[in-house]
Amino acid sequence: MACWSGHEGGGYGIVVDIILGILGGLLGGWIFGLLGIWHGGGMIGSIIVAFVGAVILVWITRLLKKA
């Protein structure tokens, strides 16, 4: 999902976007854990956490790509 949010033709390709999404989900779980935020263990909470992490990771990789 994160690869489609704000997608302006600057993607990396479907395979890399999927990998970034998966790693972003892990990153989201780690960040939420550090902040002490519990997503409730439900499917919707997990999707939100994974989405936030994926958006952060895609944002960081785009910043690095510009540099």
VENJO-V442494 format. One line per field, one symbol per residue. phi: phi as a letter, one per 40 degrees, with the letter a starting at -180 (. if undefined). A space follows every 10 residues. Layout:
phi->???
//
This chain:
phi->.ccccgcbgb cbhccccccc cccccccccc cccccgcbcg gccccccccc cccccccccc ccccccc
//
